[in-house]
Amino acid sequence: MLAKIRHVAAHTEHYDKEVKFYQTIFGMKQITTGMVDETGKANPSRGHISDGVIGMALLAKRPGSQQGLDHFGFEVEDVKQVLDRMKRDYPEILVTNALSYVPFAGIRAQDPAGTQFDLSQKGMSNVREGYLENGWEQPRWLNHIAIRAAKPGVVAEFYTKVLELRGVEEAAEDGSITLTDGLVRLVIRPCHNGFYRSLRQGLDHIGFKVESLEKAKKELDEIATNFPESAPKKIAVGVQGAAIEKDLQACPIGKHTLSDPDGVLLDISD
């Protein structure tokens, strides 16, 4: 297959409590060093973390950037081939070079709904450290990324035509379309007018596969006691919280819903 989903990124003002959450609950490990922190300087103790498949960047939020999920990324066999397909079939799509100091991406682009994604290829000058390795297997790993689109079919066609993702037959009560790179799934959920959040196109949530749902739930309770600053947040609070939780539960893959300490929506399944 031409492309593999290998990256996801979020902006945060709370790197330490976020990384503690993902390392404690999902066993993620640091794979790069020298991530730029809030001061604008490379911090040798910060880096991308990984479950052995997906590299996660918990980026320092700066003025003008939104907190939460920001973009995801593909490792491809041939970046030029992908760009040629986009230029031929989707000439309106915007593409730019990635920042030179980032360890994963060479190119930043967008899909027809405006969701941003990175393109990476081994051999690119800035691809380094853990992104050059083959990774590893572990019992807890990020098995899907979900995005919103006003026209899910149009977006699904883009990812199948340009990046050769394959469709998955999966029952979805909300009309979602599921694609796969052979391992990680991309769920394209329809926008709706149920509440403000569901009107917005772009990244929606991420989901993890765990070896035992009950064990993971127990550990989520434990982290709330042992490291309260890294505790997951409840979704069903406030005026729209229950509706947002119910909407997240409609994802065809997840079985248990929660949010990370920053409020990024997650689901888990076993």
PALUM-820963 format. One line per field, with one value per residue (C-alpha): x, y, z. Coordinates in steps of 0.001 Angstrom, whole numbers. Example, Ala and Ser with C-alpha at 12.3 -4.5 7.8 and 13.67 -1.06 7.14 Angstrom:
<atoms>
east = 12300:13670
north = -4500:-1060
up = 7800:7140
</atoms>
This chain:
<atoms>
east = 0:1265:544:540:-910:2045:1546:-898:-333:-2063:-1298:-1097:-40:426:3040:4084:613:-341:2726:2258:-1290:-367:2709:907:-2355:-1193:2472:3740:7486:9546:11085:12558:14368:14714:11054:10534:8879:6971:10151:10673:13840:14630:14131:16322:13942:10860:9999:7382:5996:4892:2964:5307:3135:1901:4158:2307:3528:2311:3231:3647:615:1482:-632:-2748:-2799:-5799:-5551:-6232:-5903:-4221:-3165:-2198:303:1210:4470:4418:6576:6854:5911:6287:3710:1220:1806:1433:-1919:-3117:-2047:-3804:-7057:-7339:-5563:-7343:-5745:-3164:313:3337:6738:6866:8932:12562:13075:10179:11250:8453:7076:8452:5145:1929:-1286:-5042:-7928:-11076:-12622:-9543:-8194:-4430:-2078:1663:3507:6750:9135:12174:15194:13820:16461:14451:13009:14992:15319:12349:10638:13483:12920:10478:8683:7438:4299:2590:-843:-2137:-1934:-3706:-5942:-8024:-8172:-11569:-12245:-15390:-16518:-19648:-19327:-17714:-17959:-15936:-13240:-13170:-12693:-9728:-7937:-8613:-7619:-4564:-3203:-4705:-6493:-9067:-12699:-13862:-17355:-18345:-21808:-22049:-25252:-24096:-23211:-19446:-17160:-14165:-10931:-7750:-4077:-4108:-3575:-4769:-8229:-9409:-13043:-14741:-17754:-20473:-20967:-24395:-26142:-26710:-24285:-21489:-18692:-20318:-20621:-16843:-14884:-11510:-10079:-12696:-11082:-8524:-9028:-6878:-6989:-6341:-5887:-8629:-11267:-11845:-8119:-7782:-10772:-9218:-5955:-7828:-9305:-5855:-4178:-6894:-5879:-2116:-1561:-4681:-3143:-3017:-6500:-8868:-11735:-15398:-17227:-20855:-20714:-22237:-25153:-23969:-21676:-24113:-24910:-21212:-20555:-23473:-22207:-18725:-20265:-21651:-18123:-18226:-14972:-14827:-16489:-15630:-15367:-13311:-11085:-7434:-6385:-6577:-10059:-9040:-11751:-10735:-12324:-10940:-11870:-10572
north = 0:3468:5198:4321:6466:7122:10452:12612:15956:18152:21562:21783:24160:21200:18937:17231:16149:15119:12979:11407:10406:8776:7038:5717:4580:3546:2711:5222:5855:8863:8462:11901:14648:18393:19358:23109:24191:27282:29377:28719:26744:23059:21205:18064:16377:16734:14709:12847:9726:6519:3295:1585:2517:6105:8960:11554:15134:17094:20498:23636:25854:29362:32438:31789:28002:26061:23745:20084:17902:19726:17348:13773:12272:9567:7840:7148:5201:8095:11661:12872:10341:11557:15204:14430:12741:15684:18175:16161:15285:17976:21085:23315:21502:23604:22166:23631:22521:21406:23275:22268:21307:18846:15181:13586:15583:16953:18222:19627:19376:19346:17124:18481:19329:21282:18723:19076:16113:15592:13545:11838:9523:7790:9490:13021:15195:16128:12660:11442:9380:7098:7853:6071:2896:72:467:-2305:-4111:-3513:-4404:-814:1207:3939:2075:4859:8564:10162:13291:15269:16236:17814:15393:12182:10446:13151:13006:9185:9238:11592:9274:6183:7814:9749:7632:4224:3658:869:911:-1164:-2592:-1371:-665:2962:4438:7958:7286:7289:5882:3832:3443:1566:1462:-2223:-1569:1860:3086:6504:7160:9946:11149:13406:16902:17681:20546:18849:21230:23636:21065:18793:21635:21877:19954:18537:16165:14740:12188:9405:5859:3178:-610:-2143:-5730:-5435:-2736:-3426:-3275:19:1493:457:2177:5318:5405:4832:7662:10003:9076:8828:11673:13880:16490:13808:12448:12022:14492:13546:14442:14459:17767:21121:21900:19898:17378:14459:15047:15225:11972:10261:11512:10126:6789:6557:5948:2442:1366:2703:1011:3404:7179:9714:12722:13268:15857:18618:17652:15831:13245:9579:6183:2753:-769:-4269
up = 0:-903:2425:6115:8886:11176:12944:14885:16575:19138:20630:24394:27144:29495:27942:31174:32301:28763:28202:31655:30677:27368:28742:31830:30205:26741:27303:24760:24628:23577:20107:19346:21269:21037:20618:20612:23876:25032:25002:21299:21962:21438:24710:24905:27365:25155:22097:20125:21778:20083:20555:18094:15101:15480:16508:18593:18804:21830:20465:22567:21953:20852:20113:17055:17369:18616:21581:20852:17780:14906:12110:11320:8936:6449:5671:1931:-471:-2918:-1950:-5530:-6725:-4105:-5023:-8725:-8062:-6003:-8653:-11373:-9581:-6886:-8215:-5684:-2721:-880:-255:1511:2775:6394:8963:8626:12271:12629:12793:10758:7861:4628:3223:4735:2708:3203:2141:406:3804:4878:7361:7380:7054:6727:4138:5074:3263:4671:3187:3527:5151:8252:9017:11988:15155:15891:12596:10813:12817:12125:15439:17700:18811:22126:23544:23560:20372:18468:16029:14516:13794:13200:11179:10359:6883:5461:2531:3856:474:-1260:1414:1362:-2403:-1957:463:-1639:-4925:-3755:-884:-1733:1567:1337:2377:5349:5628:9073:10442:11559:12935:12126:8489:8996:6316:7470:5517:6441:5557:6496:10205:11343:10390:9291:10252:8282:10273:8836:10173:11623:13382:16734:18457:17580:17674:15112:12593:12317:9704:10734:13303:15677:17999:18252:19474:21069:21042:24474:25598:28234:28496:32190:32988:31110:32960:36286:35345:34328:37841:39333:37436:38685:42234:41831:39357:39506:37217:34477:35090:32150:31995:31998:28807:30011:31911:31086:28796:25791:27461:27422:23741:22849:24706:22956:19606:20323:21301:17750:16429:14903:16586:20145:23125:25967:25692:27623:27108:27902:30538:27909:26736:23530:22857:22896:22742:23518:22482:23113
</atoms>
